[in-house]
Amino acid sequence: MYFQYGKTETDYLKKKDARLGALIDQIGPIRRETDPDLFSAVVHHIVGQQISTKAQTTIWNRMREALGTVDAKTVISAGAARLQACGISFRKAEYILDFARKVQNGAFDLEQVWHMSDAEAVAALSSLRGIGAWTAEMILLFCMERPDVFSFDDLAIQRGLCMVYHHRKIDRRLFEKYRRRFSPFCSVASLYLWAVAGGAVER
């Protein structure tokens, strides 16, 4: 599955910002995979912290092969040793197990997160061990497909803004100016800024 957006979002962004609009036309549609299962999305993001995308994919595939379905029951049954055998560090295994236990005993209500505002969902997810604000925001975008996610803590988005608008540095005030401009479709703007930062457009 991929993050869903279309003409409504791109037409709005083109109308609000000519430079971004030109990039949207130049780059074309962007397909970014999503995971609609909130439990596995949280685990997947914990696995991927501070390692390369390639390493994350390798470990995640091992984990899914070992556990089958990645849910609270299979994670708890596996225990720390089996998780570490997939290539996960001891600390991350503890974070994942702590999350699974909280879901299983009802201390963390996954279903309730779907009904929260963006700010509430970020706060709830950030309360979990091993999940910070940036990770929570990425879960909102790539699992929950929230339309208005724009992460100040994402260095690639800051780099994309610098490249497109010729800034030396993006401070909070400048970042909020762009957030207001792109809202309520900041998530789609994020996709294109990531693409620019990743070299999608020749300079």
BELVENCOR-V359216 format. One record per run of one state. SS is the DSSP state (alpha for helix, beta for strand, coil for the rest). FROM is the first residue (numbers start at 0). LEN is the number of residues. Records with the same first field share a line. If there is no record, write none. Layout:
SS = FROM-LEN / FROM-LEN
This chain:
coil = 0-1 / 2-4 / 16-1 / 27-5 / 33-4 / 48-4 / 67-4 / 85-4 / 104-5 / 113-4 / 126-6 / 142-12 / 165-6 / 182-3 / 197-6
beta = 1-1 / 32-1
alpha = 6-10 / 17-10 / 37-11 / 52-15 / 71-14 / 89-15 / 109-4 / 117-9 / 132-10 / 154-11 / 171-11 / 185-12
